[in-house]
Amino acid sequence: MRLNGGSDRSGDTAGIVDGTEPRADHRVYRGWYVVAGGFVGAFVVFGLSYAFGVFLGPMQRDLGISRSAVSFVFSLQTVVIYLAAAILGVLADRFGVRRLLAFGAVMLAIGGIWTSQTESYAGLLFAYGVLTAIGLGVIYVVSYATVPRWFQRRRGLATGIATAG
């Protein structure tokens, strides 16, 4: 007997849809949409984070600070993303990924807007180095923690695709 595309072999978890069994209605398994979202999330996190070099010169010029001072903002952001990930993982388990993702989107938006308007180094440190980093940290955690939960088989493939963003 098959439930929701699950296998009928003994030892398998009945009722878990993992995207590997053909479905009678030929719809795409929802987990693959989660993979696509994870791919986009990884693309955003690493795209925004590592594109920082493009803004180095303009930030240095506009704020009148040294290249090393501007580079420190990127370093701070990287540290905050990964330190926040440990805390954010616990919060994702407690409050759910949807709430956490909404919070992250707000933090990313506030940090991005504030960064674009700041005229001080302290403002840049806080807006880009902390607020934006928290938003990116949320996306990072949600992207990588959610995908494996949707798959029993093909978990590695799904996670690899999401990570490739």
Biotite code that builds the C-alpha atoms (Angstrom):
import biotite.structure as struc

atoms = struc.array([
    struc.Atom([0.000, 0.000, 0.000], chain_id="A", res_id=1, res_name="MET", atom_name="CA", element="C"),
    struc.Atom([1.318, 3.473, -0.865], chain_id="A", res_id=2, res_name="ARG", atom_name="CA", element="C"),
    struc.Atom([0.435, 6.631, 1.025], chain_id="A", res_id=3, res_name="LEU", atom_name="CA", element="C"),
    struc.Atom([1.266, 10.045, -0.406], chain_id="A", res_id=4, res_name="ASN", atom_name="CA", element="C"),
    struc.Atom([3.872, 8.600, -2.733], chain_id="A", res_id=5, res_name="GLY", atom_name="CA", element="C"),
    struc.Atom([5.641, 6.659, 0.028], chain_id="A", res_id=6, res_name="GLY", atom_name="CA", element="C"),
    struc.Atom([7.063, 3.194, -0.474], chain_id="A", res_id=7, res_name="SER", atom_name="CA", element="C"),
    struc.Atom([5.302, -0.011, 0.482], chain_id="A", res_id=8, res_name="ASP", atom_name="CA", element="C"),
    struc.Atom([8.546, -1.802, 1.424], chain_id="A", res_id=9, res_name="ARG", atom_name="CA", element="C"),
    struc.Atom([8.891, -2.760, 5.070], chain_id="A", res_id=10, res_name="SER", atom_name="CA", element="C"),
    struc.Atom([11.107, -0.483, 7.093], chain_id="A", res_id=11, res_name="GLY", atom_name="CA", element="C"),
    struc.Atom([10.183, 2.628, 5.118], chain_id="A", res_id=12, res_name="ASP", atom_name="CA", element="C"),
    struc.Atom([8.193, 5.380, 6.713], chain_id="A", res_id=13, res_name="THR", atom_name="CA", element="C"),
    struc.Atom([4.698, 5.233, 5.257], chain_id="A", res_id=14, res_name="ALA", atom_name="CA", element="C"),
    struc.Atom([3.106, 8.539, 4.443], chain_id="A", res_id=15, res_name="GLY", atom_name="CA", element="C"),
    struc.Atom([6.278, 10.545, 3.922], chain_id="A", res_id=16, res_name="ILE", atom_name="CA", element="C"),
    struc.Atom([6.435, 12.105, 0.519], chain_id="A", res_id=17, res_name="VAL", atom_name="CA", element="C"),
    struc.Atom([10.009, 12.359, -0.638], chain_id="A", res_id=18, res_name="ASP", atom_name="CA", element="C"),
    struc.Atom([9.752, 13.316, -4.283], chain_id="A", res_id=19, res_name="GLY", atom_name="CA", element="C"),
    struc.Atom([11.257, 10.088, -5.548], chain_id="A", res_id=20, res_name="THR", atom_name="CA", element="C"),
    struc.Atom([8.150, 8.065, -6.361], chain_id="A", res_id=21, res_name="GLU", atom_name="CA", element="C"),
    struc.Atom([6.060, 8.777, -9.454], chain_id="A", res_id=22, res_name="PRO", atom_name="CA", element="C"),
    struc.Atom([2.762, 10.437, -8.637], chain_id="A", res_id=23, res_name="ARG", atom_name="CA", element="C"),
    struc.Atom([-0.463, 9.631, -10.422], chain_id="A", res_id=24, res_name="ALA", atom_name="CA", element="C"),
    struc.Atom([-1.292, 13.293, -10.996], chain_id="A", res_id=25, res_name="ASP", atom_name="CA", element="C"),
    struc.Atom([2.249, 14.178, -12.225], chain_id="A", res_id=26, res_name="HIS", atom_name="CA", element="C"),
    struc.Atom([2.519, 17.261, -10.040], chain_id="A", res_id=27, res_name="ARG", atom_name="CA", element="C"),
    struc.Atom([5.908, 18.388, -8.823], chain_id="A", res_id=28, res_name="VAL", atom_name="CA", element="C"),
    struc.Atom([6.608, 17.431, -5.236], chain_id="A", res_id=29, res_name="TYR", atom_name="CA", element="C"),
    struc.Atom([6.465, 20.503, -2.967], chain_id="A", res_id=30, res_name="ARG", atom_name="CA", element="C"),
    struc.Atom([9.877, 19.721, -1.530], chain_id="A", res_id=31, res_name="GLY", atom_name="CA", element="C"),
    struc.Atom([11.452, 20.691, -4.844], chain_id="A", res_id=32, res_name="TRP", atom_name="CA", element="C"),
    struc.Atom([9.945, 24.167, -4.445], chain_id="A", res_id=33, res_name="TYR", atom_name="CA", element="C"),
    struc.Atom([11.653, 24.321, -1.060], chain_id="A", res_id=34, res_name="VAL", atom_name="CA", element="C"),
    struc.Atom([14.900, 23.362, -2.817], chain_id="A", res_id=35, res_name="VAL", atom_name="CA", element="C"),
    struc.Atom([14.376, 26.194, -5.317], chain_id="A", res_id=36, res_name="ALA", atom_name="CA", element="C"),
    struc.Atom([13.779, 28.593, -2.437], chain_id="A", res_id=37, res_name="GLY", atom_name="CA", element="C"),
    struc.Atom([16.943, 27.357, -0.733], chain_id="A", res_id=38, res_name="GLY", atom_name="CA", element="C"),
    struc.Atom([18.888, 27.868, -3.958], chain_id="A", res_id=39, res_name="PHE", atom_name="CA", element="C"),
    struc.Atom([17.624, 31.457, -4.203], chain_id="A", res_id=40, res_name="VAL", atom_name="CA", element="C"),
    struc.Atom([18.368, 31.986, -0.505], chain_id="A", res_id=41, res_name="GLY", atom_name="CA", element="C"),
    struc.Atom([21.963, 30.803, -0.892], chain_id="A", res_id=42, res_name="ALA", atom_name="CA", element="C"),
    struc.Atom([22.309, 32.964, -3.995], chain_id="A", res_id=43, res_name="PHE", atom_name="CA", element="C"),
    struc.Atom([21.134, 36.016, -2.034], chain_id="A", res_id=44, res_name="VAL", atom_name="CA", element="C"),
    struc.Atom([23.306, 35.337, 1.021], chain_id="A", res_id=45, res_name="VAL", atom_name="CA", element="C"),
    struc.Atom([26.531, 34.730, -0.834], chain_id="A", res_id=46, res_name="PHE", atom_name="CA", element="C"),
    struc.Atom([25.729, 37.180, -3.617], chain_id="A", res_id=47, res_name="GLY", atom_name="CA", element="C"),
    struc.Atom([25.148, 40.083, -1.243], chain_id="A", res_id=48, res_name="LEU", atom_name="CA", element="C"),
    struc.Atom([27.954, 39.086, 1.044], chain_id="A", res_id=49, res_name="SER", atom_name="CA", element="C"),
    struc.Atom([30.669, 38.539, -1.542], chain_id="A", res_id=50, res_name="TYR", atom_name="CA", element="C"),
    struc.Atom([29.630, 41.407, -3.804], chain_id="A", res_id=51, res_name="ALA", atom_name="CA", element="C"),
    struc.Atom([30.855, 43.699, -1.065], chain_id="A", res_id=52, res_name="PHE", atom_name="CA", element="C"),
    struc.Atom([34.093, 44.292, -2.964], chain_id="A", res_id=53, res_name="GLY", atom_name="CA", element="C"),
    struc.Atom([32.148, 46.168, -5.627], chain_id="A", res_id=54, res_name="VAL", atom_name="CA", element="C"),
    struc.Atom([31.169, 48.742, -3.012], chain_id="A", res_id=55, res_name="PHE", atom_name="CA", element="C"),
    struc.Atom([34.580, 49.041, -1.362], chain_id="A", res_id=56, res_name="LEU", atom_name="CA", element="C"),
    struc.Atom([35.773, 52.005, -3.438], chain_id="A", res_id=57, res_name="GLY", atom_name="CA", element="C"),
    struc.Atom([32.545, 54.015, -3.339], chain_id="A", res_id=58, res_name="PRO", atom_name="CA", element="C"),
    struc.Atom([32.129, 53.457, 0.422], chain_id="A", res_id=59, res_name="MET", atom_name="CA", element="C"),
    struc.Atom([35.730, 54.421, 1.040], chain_id="A", res_id=60, res_name="GLN", atom_name="CA", element="C"),
    struc.Atom([35.328, 57.578, -1.016], chain_id="A", res_id=61, res_name="ARG", atom_name="CA", element="C"),
    struc.Atom([31.888, 58.576, 0.320], chain_id="A", res_id=62, res_name="ASP", atom_name="CA", element="C"),
    struc.Atom([32.718, 58.016, 3.981], chain_id="A", res_id=63, res_name="LEU", atom_name="CA", element="C"),
    struc.Atom([36.321, 59.211, 3.773], chain_id="A", res_id=64, res_name="GLY", atom_name="CA", element="C"),
    struc.Atom([37.724, 56.131, 5.491], chain_id="A", res_id=65, res_name="ILE", atom_name="CA", element="C"),
    struc.Atom([40.530, 53.698, 4.724], chain_id="A", res_id=66, res_name="SER", atom_name="CA", element="C"),
    struc.Atom([40.160, 50.561, 2.640], chain_id="A", res_id=67, res_name="ARG", atom_name="CA", element="C"),
    struc.Atom([40.961, 48.435, 5.689], chain_id="A", res_id=68, res_name="SER", atom_name="CA", element="C"),
    struc.Atom([38.186, 50.133, 7.684], chain_id="A", res_id=69, res_name="ALA", atom_name="CA", element="C"),
    struc.Atom([35.673, 49.355, 4.939], chain_id="A", res_id=70, res_name="VAL", atom_name="CA", element="C"),
    struc.Atom([37.009, 45.798, 4.677], chain_id="A", res_id=71, res_name="SER", atom_name="CA", element="C"),
    struc.Atom([36.456, 45.360, 8.406], chain_id="A", res_id=72, res_name="PHE", atom_name="CA", element="C"),
    struc.Atom([32.722, 45.859, 7.789], chain_id="A", res_id=73, res_name="VAL", atom_name="CA", element="C"),
    struc.Atom([32.744, 42.774, 5.550], chain_id="A", res_id=74, res_name="PHE", atom_name="CA", element="C"),
    struc.Atom([34.670, 40.846, 8.213], chain_id="A", res_id=75, res_name="SER", atom_name="CA", element="C"),
    struc.Atom([32.180, 41.888, 10.877], chain_id="A", res_id=76, res_name="LEU", atom_name="CA", element="C"),
    struc.Atom([29.285, 40.870, 8.657], chain_id="A", res_id=77, res_name="GLN", atom_name="CA", element="C"),
    struc.Atom([30.793, 37.431, 8.052], chain_id="A", res_id=78, res_name="THR", atom_name="CA", element="C"),
    struc.Atom([31.373, 36.845, 11.773], chain_id="A", res_id=79, res_name="VAL", atom_name="CA", element="C"),
    struc.Atom([27.841, 37.985, 12.661], chain_id="A", res_id=80, res_name="VAL", atom_name="CA", element="C"),
    struc.Atom([26.271, 35.720, 10.007], chain_id="A", res_id=81, res_name="ILE", atom_name="CA", element="C"),
    struc.Atom([27.973, 32.615, 11.373], chain_id="A", res_id=82, res_name="TYR", atom_name="CA", element="C"),
    struc.Atom([27.655, 33.464, 15.071], chain_id="A", res_id=83, res_name="LEU", atom_name="CA", element="C"),
    struc.Atom([23.994, 34.315, 14.599], chain_id="A", res_id=84, res_name="ALA", atom_name="CA", element="C"),
    struc.Atom([23.428, 31.007, 12.802], chain_id="A", res_id=85, res_name="ALA", atom_name="CA", element="C"),
    struc.Atom([23.765, 29.045, 16.056], chain_id="A", res_id=86, res_name="ALA", atom_name="CA", element="C"),
    struc.Atom([21.186, 31.199, 17.824], chain_id="A", res_id=87, res_name="ILE", atom_name="CA", element="C"),
    struc.Atom([18.928, 31.401, 14.783], chain_id="A", res_id=88, res_name="LEU", atom_name="CA", element="C"),
    struc.Atom([18.844, 27.622, 14.465], chain_id="A", res_id=89, res_name="GLY", atom_name="CA", element="C"),
    struc.Atom([17.373, 27.376, 17.962], chain_id="A", res_id=90, res_name="VAL", atom_name="CA", element="C"),
    struc.Atom([14.875, 30.146, 17.140], chain_id="A", res_id=91, res_name="LEU", atom_name="CA", element="C"),
    struc.Atom([13.850, 28.335, 13.946], chain_id="A", res_id=92, res_name="ALA", atom_name="CA", element="C"),
    struc.Atom([13.025, 25.235, 15.985], chain_id="A", res_id=93, res_name="ASP", atom_name="CA", element="C"),
    struc.Atom([11.121, 27.266, 18.560], chain_id="A", res_id=94, res_name="ARG", atom_name="CA", element="C"),
    struc.Atom([9.159, 29.731, 16.397], chain_id="A", res_id=95, res_name="PHE", atom_name="CA", element="C"),
    struc.Atom([9.198, 28.081, 12.973], chain_id="A", res_id=96, res_name="GLY", atom_name="CA", element="C"),
    struc.Atom([11.013, 29.016, 9.810], chain_id="A", res_id=97, res_name="VAL", atom_name="CA", element="C"),
    struc.Atom([8.247, 31.171, 8.360], chain_id="A", res_id=98, res_name="ARG", atom_name="CA", element="C"),
    struc.Atom([8.272, 33.623, 11.258], chain_id="A", res_id=99, res_name="ARG", atom_name="CA", element="C"),
    struc.Atom([12.035, 33.616, 11.334], chain_id="A", res_id=100, res_name="LEU", atom_name="CA", element="C"),
    struc.Atom([12.242, 34.226, 7.589], chain_id="A", res_id=101, res_name="LEU", atom_name="CA", element="C"),
    struc.Atom([9.836, 37.170, 7.882], chain_id="A", res_id=102, res_name="ALA", atom_name="CA", element="C"),
    struc.Atom([12.026, 38.609, 10.646], chain_id="A", res_id=103, res_name="PHE", atom_name="CA", element="C"),
    struc.Atom([15.130, 38.081, 8.507], chain_id="A", res_id=104, res_name="GLY", atom_name="CA", element="C"),
    struc.Atom([13.552, 39.809, 5.522], chain_id="A", res_id=105, res_name="ALA", atom_name="CA", element="C"),
    struc.Atom([12.703, 42.822, 7.683], chain_id="A", res_id=106, res_name="VAL", atom_name="CA", element="C"),
    struc.Atom([16.245, 42.947, 9.104], chain_id="A", res_id=107, res_name="MET", atom_name="CA", element="C"),
    struc.Atom([17.745, 42.657, 5.628], chain_id="A", res_id=108, res_name="LEU", atom_name="CA", element="C"),
    struc.Atom([15.510, 45.427, 4.289], chain_id="A", res_id=109, res_name="ALA", atom_name="CA", element="C"),
    struc.Atom([16.196, 47.770, 7.210], chain_id="A", res_id=110, res_name="ILE", atom_name="CA", element="C"),
    struc.Atom([19.923, 47.048, 7.039], chain_id="A", res_id=111, res_name="GLY", atom_name="CA", element="C"),
    struc.Atom([20.035, 47.604, 3.282], chain_id="A", res_id=112, res_name="GLY", atom_name="CA", element="C"),
    struc.Atom([18.090, 50.857, 3.395], chain_id="A", res_id=113, res_name="ILE", atom_name="CA", element="C"),
    struc.Atom([20.108, 52.137, 6.348], chain_id="A", res_id=114, res_name="TRP", atom_name="CA", element="C"),
    struc.Atom([23.357, 51.189, 4.620], chain_id="A", res_id=115, res_name="THR", atom_name="CA", element="C"),
    struc.Atom([22.374, 53.139, 1.525], chain_id="A", res_id=116, res_name="SER", atom_name="CA", element="C"),
    struc.Atom([21.611, 56.249, 3.577], chain_id="A", res_id=117, res_name="GLN", atom_name="CA", element="C"),
    struc.Atom([24.375, 56.204, 6.181], chain_id="A", res_id=118, res_name="THR", atom_name="CA", element="C"),
    struc.Atom([26.951, 58.947, 6.283], chain_id="A", res_id=119, res_name="GLU", atom_name="CA", element="C"),
    struc.Atom([29.063, 57.582, 9.117], chain_id="A", res_id=120, res_name="SER", atom_name="CA", element="C"),
    struc.Atom([31.362, 54.653, 9.666], chain_id="A", res_id=121, res_name="TYR", atom_name="CA", element="C"),
    struc.Atom([29.498, 53.657, 12.838], chain_id="A", res_id=122, res_name="ALA", atom_name="CA", element="C"),
    struc.Atom([26.252, 53.621, 10.870], chain_id="A", res_id=123, res_name="GLY", atom_name="CA", element="C"),
    struc.Atom([27.839, 51.412, 8.220], chain_id="A", res_id=124, res_name="LEU", atom_name="CA", element="C"),
    struc.Atom([29.163, 49.018, 10.855], chain_id="A", res_id=125, res_name="LEU", atom_name="CA", element="C"),
    struc.Atom([25.751, 48.696, 12.463], chain_id="A", res_id=126, res_name="PHE", atom_name="CA", element="C"),
    struc.Atom([23.582, 48.694, 9.334], chain_id="A", res_id=127, res_name="ALA", atom_name="CA", element="C"),
    struc.Atom([25.644, 46.440, 7.079], chain_id="A", res_id=128, res_name="TYR", atom_name="CA", element="C"),
    struc.Atom([27.841, 44.675, 9.605], chain_id="A", res_id=129, res_name="GLY", atom_name="CA", element="C"),
    struc.Atom([25.056, 43.766, 12.035], chain_id="A", res_id=130, res_name="VAL", atom_name="CA", element="C"),
    struc.Atom([21.493, 44.302, 10.732], chain_id="A", res_id=131, res_name="LEU", atom_name="CA", element="C"),
    struc.Atom([22.102, 43.080, 7.201], chain_id="A", res_id=132, res_name="THR", atom_name="CA", element="C"),
    struc.Atom([24.206, 40.229, 8.566], chain_id="A", res_id=133, res_name="ALA", atom_name="CA", element="C"),
    struc.Atom([21.383, 39.083, 10.847], chain_id="A", res_id=134, res_name="ILE", atom_name="CA", element="C"),
    struc.Atom([18.993, 39.100, 7.887], chain_id="A", res_id=135, res_name="GLY", atom_name="CA", element="C"),
    struc.Atom([21.470, 37.127, 5.789], chain_id="A", res_id=136, res_name="LEU", atom_name="CA", element="C"),
    struc.Atom([22.082, 34.758, 8.709], chain_id="A", res_id=137, res_name="GLY", atom_name="CA", element="C"),
    struc.Atom([18.369, 34.005, 8.892], chain_id="A", res_id=138, res_name="VAL", atom_name="CA", element="C"),
    struc.Atom([18.219, 33.232, 5.180], chain_id="A", res_id=139, res_name="ILE", atom_name="CA", element="C"),
    struc.Atom([21.343, 31.073, 5.528], chain_id="A", res_id=140, res_name="TYR", atom_name="CA", element="C"),
    struc.Atom([19.894, 29.024, 8.380], chain_id="A", res_id=141, res_name="VAL", atom_name="CA", element="C"),
    struc.Atom([16.448, 28.643, 6.850], chain_id="A", res_id=142, res_name="VAL", atom_name="CA", element="C"),
    struc.Atom([17.863, 27.703, 3.432], chain_id="A", res_id=143, res_name="SER", atom_name="CA", element="C"),
    struc.Atom([20.086, 24.951, 4.774], chain_id="A", res_id=144, res_name="TYR", atom_name="CA", element="C"),
    struc.Atom([17.964, 23.650, 7.634], chain_id="A", res_id=145, res_name="ALA", atom_name="CA", element="C"),
    struc.Atom([14.650, 23.373, 5.813], chain_id="A", res_id=146, res_name="THR", atom_name="CA", element="C"),
    struc.Atom([15.592, 21.430, 2.684], chain_id="A", res_id=147, res_name="VAL", atom_name="CA", element="C"),
    struc.Atom([16.721, 18.155, 4.345], chain_id="A", res_id=148, res_name="PRO", atom_name="CA", element="C"),
    struc.Atom([13.483, 17.978, 6.335], chain_id="A", res_id=149, res_name="ARG", atom_name="CA", element="C"),
    struc.Atom([11.490, 17.541, 3.122], chain_id="A", res_id=150, res_name="TRP", atom_name="CA", element="C"),
    struc.Atom([13.372, 14.487, 1.836], chain_id="A", res_id=151, res_name="PHE", atom_name="CA", element="C"),
    struc.Atom([13.947, 10.933, 2.993], chain_id="A", res_id=152, res_name="GLN", atom_name="CA", element="C"),
    struc.Atom([15.717, 9.828, -0.168], chain_id="A", res_id=153, res_name="ARG", atom_name="CA", element="C"),
    struc.Atom([17.572, 12.209, -2.497], chain_id="A", res_id=154, res_name="ARG", atom_name="CA", element="C"),
    struc.Atom([18.341, 14.328, 0.547], chain_id="A", res_id=155, res_name="ARG", atom_name="CA", element="C"),
    struc.Atom([21.938, 14.832, -0.558], chain_id="A", res_id=156, res_name="GLY", atom_name="CA", element="C"),
    struc.Atom([20.911, 15.848, -4.062], chain_id="A", res_id=157, res_name="LEU", atom_name="CA", element="C"),
    struc.Atom([18.299, 18.281, -2.764], chain_id="A", res_id=158, res_name="ALA", atom_name="CA", element="C"),
    struc.Atom([20.703, 19.821, -0.256], chain_id="A", res_id=159, res_name="THR", atom_name="CA", element="C"),
    struc.Atom([23.438, 20.042, -2.880], chain_id="A", res_id=160, res_name="GLY", atom_name="CA", element="C"),
    struc.Atom([21.170, 21.879, -5.298], chain_id="A", res_id=161, res_name="ILE", atom_name="CA", element="C"),
    struc.Atom([20.068, 24.322, -2.603], chain_id="A", res_id=162, res_name="ALA", atom_name="CA", element="C"),
    struc.Atom([23.669, 24.892, -1.538], chain_id="A", res_id=163, res_name="THR", atom_name="CA", element="C"),
    struc.Atom([24.793, 25.559, -5.112], chain_id="A", res_id=164, res_name="ALA", atom_name="CA", element="C"),
    struc.Atom([22.961, 28.904, -5.124], chain_id="A", res_id=165, res_name="GLY", atom_name="CA", element="C"),
])
